[in-house]
């Protein structure tokens, strides 16, 4: 919906059917949606829990185009469905969809038409959202899958690097954090890790710089400021922490 900020009145509202049957082990959790909406120019993009991507006109609410990825979302292991928020990079709309069984896709769309500019296929997604990293004058897209961290060329979708990051329940939920020198990732059983990204003889590598097993982020993503990473750890029934971004 669109809401008038001055008086709170609803300007327009759109609805569509989004039947979603949660895994039996996750029925007490909310059904979604999980992904944050994104505005590019005069278009609003929403990605539903079932994997339905919609483009809406921000002024009228008219549906401009739609893509349905629901057949690739299997909740037998990916309990909570589609969760990655859409991302804008270099004028393209970046979306990560899929599941454990059907595999994952990262796609770049033309926001105006929904035409696919490029597509990457690999492991099914985690629940984290992709982020953009600027290195060497070019943009990369970094994101978590169910068992790894991957970096893609934002212009072409080519996989530049990857690093294993497995979790027995495929709960890679925390969105990666780029500090300008390190990529911070974390999980409930893996602890918190920092990777250094570098290009050697034309090949990109992701090398672990440090890890801290005592800090285990579960669902909330960290923030970076003044050389410190701030966040919530699930250790000892919940802790607020600050750690040195360069050393852990």
Secondary structure, DSSP 8 states (H G I E B T S, - for coil): -EE-TTT--EEE-----------GGGTTS-----S--EEETTEEEEE-TTSEEEEEETTT--EEEEEE-GGG--TTTSTT------EEETTEEEEEEEETTTEEEEEEEETTT--EEEEEEES-B-S---EEEEETTEEEEEEEBSSEEEEEETTT--EEEEEE---TT----S--EE-SS-EEEEETTTEEEEEEEEEETTEEEEEEEEEETT----SS--EEETTEEEEEE-GGG-EEEEEETTT-
